[in-house]
Amino acid sequence: MKADEIKKLDAYFKRTFNPTMVVKARPRKDDSAEVYVGEEFLGVVFKDDEDGDLSYNFSMAILDVDL
């Protein structure tokens, strides 16, 4: 993802969910970014530009030990 996309996603996650959330570029990947709360990894945001409709999909796994 481009830096401007990551900046917009970062602002969205902070505004919508939690001001401590951070969206970071992924090394060696340009179709997605990583989402953190502080230093804790939460999930990955994937860019979906299929059929000319741009959207972003957030994927987060929840481990049973975290429940």
N, C-alpha and C positions, 0 to 999 in steps of 0.2 A: 504494500500500500504506500501511497505517496504521503509525505510529511503533512500536507494540508488535510488529507483525509483522516489521518491519525489524530491531528489536533481537533478536528470537528467531533470525532467519535469520543475523544477524551472529555471534551466539554459536555457532550450529551450524557455520558455515563455519570459525570460529576453532578450535573444538574438533575438528572432523573433518578439516580439511585443513591449515590453516596459521594460526598465531596472528596473522600480519600481514595477513590478509585483512580487508577492510572492506566492508560492505554499506551503500550510500547510496541515499537517495530520488532518483528521477529527476524533473527539472523537467518540469512539464506532463504527467506520466504518473502514473496512480494504480493501474495494474494490474501494475506491475513495479518492480524496483529494480536498481541497478548494483552489480557486484562488482569490487573492486580488490585488488591486492596492492601495498601502498604507494601510489604514485601511478599505477601501471600498470593500465589498464582490462583486465579479464579477460572479462567477459560480463554477461549480464542474467538475472535471476531473474524469471520470470513467475508470477503467481498464477493457478491454475486451480481454479475453483469450480463445475465442470460437474457436473450431476446430484447436487448436494448433497455430493459428495466433494471436500474441499479438499486440494489438493496444490500444490507449487511445482516449476517446471521451470527448471533452470539451462541456459542456452545459451551456449556459448563457441566462437568461431571460432579455428582455429589456422592462421596463415599459413605458407605453405611456407618463407618466409625465416626464420621462427622455429625451424624444424627444423634 
